[in-house]
């Protein structure tokens, strides 16, 4: 299992740490990115939305080619209004905006907006190996995944399995990252194919992407 590249609780330099990881390897794993109370509140909000029927089966593809392919992925998602986040989501989105600015200053990526959704994987659900950047679509540049699962244990499964891409990496790949509450995984979207392995309990995350104009 991968260990957090930075897990310094209370660090005021979490944004710099993540950017340093992205510069070095293209991938960052940072524990306790947001406080436990905020993690719990966001998880509660997501579960309430799910109970209210606001989640939909996730699809693959984009635009007119969107289609349900449960043999590829069978999670449920709820897209967020990032321009008008809820009071619960707002502190996290403010942190993401700070992170976006740090990345732009250091990597000159021209990131200008964020899109994201809650994702709930029921027991046994999965998402096969894929890239987050669609073929022929360059908008998604940096992936950010925040996990919202309290007291997650290794035996629960549900790891994010990160594979070697086309470019050589200094990381030992493949590697598995457990979806522990408050853990933020950030990586260059086109660099790492990845998959979500099945879990024995509900698995909840807030998955999103920093985008560029094309």
C-alpha positions in Angstrom: 0.0 0.0 0.0 1.2 3.5 -0.7 2.0 5.7 2.3 1.0 9.3 2.2 3.7 11.4 0.6 2.7 14.1 3.1 0.7 13.5 6.2 1.8 16.4 8.4 -1.4 17.1 10.3 -1.9 20.8 10.8 0.7 21.8 8.2 0.2 25.3 6.8 2.1 24.2 3.7 -0.2 21.4 2.4 -0.7 23.2 -0.9 3.0 23.6 -1.4 3.5 19.9 -0.5 1.0 18.7 -3.0 2.5 20.9 -5.7 6.0 19.6 -4.9 4.7 16.0 -5.4 3.1 16.9 -8.7 6.3 18.4 -9.9 8.4 15.4 -8.9 6.2 12.5 -9.8 2.9 13.7 -11.0 1.1 12.2 -8.1 0.3 13.3 -4.5 -1.4 11.5 -1.6 -2.1 13.8 1.3 -3.8 12.8 4.5 -6.1 15.0 6.6 -6.5 17.6 3.8 -9.6 18.8 5.5 -10.7 18.5 9.2 -12.6 15.4 10.3 -15.7 17.4 11.1 -15.9 18.7 7.5 -15.3 15.2 6.2 -18.2 13.9 8.3 -20.5 16.7 7.3 -19.8 16.2 3.6 -20.3 12.5 3.9 -23.6 13.1 5.6 -24.7 15.5 2.9 -23.8 13.0 0.2 -25.7 10.2 1.9 -28.8 12.4 2.3 -28.7 13.3 -1.4 -28.5 9.6 -2.2 -31.5 8.8 0.0 -33.4 11.7 -1.7 -32.8 10.1 -5.1 -30.3 12.7 -6.3 -27.7 10.2 -7.5 -27.7 8.6 -10.9 -25.9 5.5 -12.3 -22.6 6.6 -13.7 -22.0 6.5 -17.4 -18.9 6.2 -19.6 -17.9 8.4 -22.6 -18.8 12.0 -23.1 -21.3 14.1 -24.9 -23.6 12.2 -27.3 -21.6 9.0 -26.7 -22.5 8.8 -23.0 -23.8 5.4 -22.2 -24.5 3.1 -19.3 -21.8 0.3 -19.2 -22.2 -1.5 -15.9 -19.5 -4.0 -17.0 -17.0 -1.1 -17.0 -18.3 1.0 -14.0 -21.3 0.6 -11.7 -21.1 3.4 -9.2 -23.6 6.2 -8.7 -22.8 9.9 -8.9 -24.2 13.3 -8.1 -22.7 16.3 -10.0 -22.1 19.4 -7.9 -22.8 23.0 -8.6 -19.3 24.3 -8.2 -20.4 27.9 -8.8 -22.9 27.7 -6.0 -21.7 25.1 -3.5 -23.6 24.2 -0.4 -22.5 25.7 2.9 -21.0 22.3 3.8 -19.0 22.1 0.5 -17.8 25.7 0.5 -14.7 25.3 2.8 -13.4 22.4 0.6 -14.0 24.4 -2.6 -12.1 27.3 -1.1 -9.2 25.0 -0.4 -9.4 23.7 -4.0 -9.2 27.2 -5.3 -6.1 27.8 -3.3 -4.6 24.6 -4.6 -5.5 25.6 -8.2 -3.6 28.9 -7.8 -0.6 27.1 -6.3 -0.5 24.6 -9.2 -0.7 27.4 -11.8 2.1 29.4 -10.2 4.4 26.4 -10.2 3.5 24.2 -13.1 2.0 26.9 -15.5 -0.9 24.7 -16.5 -3.5 27.4 -17.0 -6.1 25.7 -14.9 -9.2 27.9 -14.8 -12.1 25.9 -13.4 -13.1 22.8 -11.4 -15.8 20.3 -12.0 -16.7 17.4 -9.6 -19.2 15.0 -8.3 -19.9 12.8 -5.3 -19.4 9.1 -6.1 -20.9 6.3 -4.2 -19.8 2.7 -4.8 -22.2 0.2 -3.2 -20.6 -3.1 -1.9 -19.1 -4.9 -4.9 -19.1 -2.0 -7.2 -16.0 -1.1 -9.3 -14.6 1.0 -12.1 -12.3 -0.7 -14.6 -8.9 0.7 -15.7 -9.3 4.1 -17.4 -7.8 7.5 -17.9 -9.6 10.6 -16.7 -8.7 12.5 -19.8 -10.9 11.5 -22.7 -9.4 10.7 -26.1 -9.7 13.9 -28.2 -10.6 16.0 -25.2 -7.9 17.9 -23.4 -9.9 19.9 -20.8 -9.3 17.7 -17.7 -5.7 18.2 -16.6 -5.5 17.5 -12.8 -7.5 15.0 -10.9 -8.5 15.5 -7.3 -10.1 12.8 -5.3 -11.2 13.4 -1.7 -12.3 10.3 0.3 -15.2 10.5 2.8 -15.1 7.0 4.4 -14.8 7.0 8.2 -12.8 4.2 9.8 -11.8 2.5 6.6 -9.9 -0.7 7.0 -7.6 -2.5 4.6 -9.9 -5.6 4.7 -12.7 -3.4 3.4 -11.0 -3.3 0.0 -12.0 -0.6 -2.4 -8.5 0.7 -3.2 -7.7 3.1 -5.9 -5.3 1.0 -8.0 -2.9 3.3 -9.9 -1.0 1.8 -12.9 2.0 2.7 -15.0 1.1 4.9 -18.0 2.9 5.5 -21.3 5.5 7.6 -19.7 8.1 6.1 -17.3 7.5 7.0 -13.6 9.9 7.1 -10.6 7.0 5.6 -8.5 6.7 1.9 -7.8 3.6 1.1 -9.9 1.0 -0.3 -9.7 0.2 1.0 -6.3 -2.9 0.8 -4.2 -4.3 3.8 -2.2 -7.0 3.1 0.4 -10.0 5.5 0.5 -9.5 6.8 4.0 -11.5 9.7 5.3 -9.8 13.1 4.6 -7.2 11.7 2.2 -6.8 13.7 -1.0 -5.3 12.1 -4.0 -4.1 14.5 -6.7 -2.5 13.5 -10.0 -1.9 14.6 -13.6 -4.9 13.2 -15.3 -3.3 12.0 -18.6 -0.4 10.3 -16.8 -1.9 7.6 -14.7 -4.5 4.9 -15.7 -6.3 3.8 -12.6 -9.2 1.7 -11.4 -11.4 1.4 -8.4 -11.4 -2.1 -6.8 -14.6 -3.6 -5.2 -15.2 -3.0 -1.6 -17.2 -4.8 1.1 -19.0 -1.6 2.3 -20.2 1.6 0.7 -17.3 3.7 -0.6 -17.8 7.4 -0.9 -15.7 10.1 -2.5 -15.8 13.6 -4.0 -14.0 13.2 -7.4 -13.2 16.2 -9.6 -10.9 17.8 -12.1 -9.2 21.0 -12.7 -9.7 22.0 -16.3 -8.2 24.2 -19.0 -9.8 26.1 -21.8 -9.3 24.5 -25.2 
